């Protein structure tokens, strides 16, 4: 059962990361753009940046670098969400409910990606 929870949590991580990755790509391009000597920028905003990426690199350009990103996200989300789910089952009352205090404790006990 724990293996299934880990797999489902890993899939949830893939779906989440894949959903927001294009926006993250645009954000990164905007942050890293070079400013010319007269202050001109390559991108004027979010929409123009996304359109430029799609025009020059295709839609796949919005997902460049996704696979290495997923290599870190899948195990991290699998452990975090899988352990959280198991702990919620352990701490739940006979009706399957978890109190606010127990929910906070579960959140603290589940593995974290912060150092």
N, C-alpha and C positions, 0 to 999 in steps of 0.2 A: 504494500500500500504506500509506503514512504517513497519508493521508486516512482510510482505513478504521480505522486504529488510533486516530486522533483521535476519530472518530465513536463507536467502541466505548467509549473512555475517557469521553467526554461522557455517554453513556448510563449508564455505571457511576456517574458522579457524580450523575446524576438519581435513579437507584435508591437510592443511599446516602442522599442528602439527603432524599428523600421518605420513606424508611423511618424515619428518626430525627426528622423534623420535628415530629410530634405531641408527642414527649417534650420536645423543645426548646421548643415553645410552652408546655407546662405549666410547665417550669422557669422560663421568662421571666415567666409570669403570677405564679408564686409569689414570684419575686424582686422584682417591681414592685408587689405588692399594698400597698395603703394600710393602715396600722394605725390603728384608731380611738382616741379619747381614753382609753378604758378598756383598751387593749391588744388589743381584738378584731380578728381578721383575717378577710378575706373567704374565704380558703381554709384548710382545716385540714391538708391534705396532698396528695400527688400524685394519689391516686385520686379524692378528693373534688373536686379542681380539674378533673381531666379530665371527671368526670361533670357538673360545673357547666357547663363549656364546651359539652359535647355537648347538655345539656338546654336551654341558653339560645341557643346559636348553631348547633346541629346539628354533625354530624361535620365538615362543611366548616370550622367554626371552629377545629379543630385544625390546619388547613392554611392559615390566613389568613397571607398574607405569603410563601407558598412561591414564587410566580412571580418576584418580584424577587430572592429568594435564589438561585434557579436561574440567573438571568441572570449572576450572578457565579461560581457553582459550575461551570457547564458549560464555559466556556473555561478556567478554572483547572485543573480535573481533566483536561480533554482534553489540555492541554499537558503537565501533570505526568506523567500516566500514559502518554500517547502517546510522549513523549520517553524516559521510563524504559524502555518496551518496545523502542523502536528501539535504545537504548544496550545493553540486555541482549542483543539479537541481534548487535550489533557486537562486544561483549566475550566472547561465549560461545565455548567451545572446540568442537571438531569433534563433540562429543556433545550440544551445546546447553546444557551446564552452565556456570555462572558461579561463580567462587570467591568466598569471603566477602569478601576484600579488594576484588575487582572490583565486587561487589554494593554495598559501602559507597561506592566511588567513583562508581558509577552514581547512587546515591541523592543524593550531593552534587552531581553534575552536572545532574540533572533540575531544572527550574524549581521554585522554592519560593514559597509564598504569604506567607512571612514577610519582613519588611523588613530 
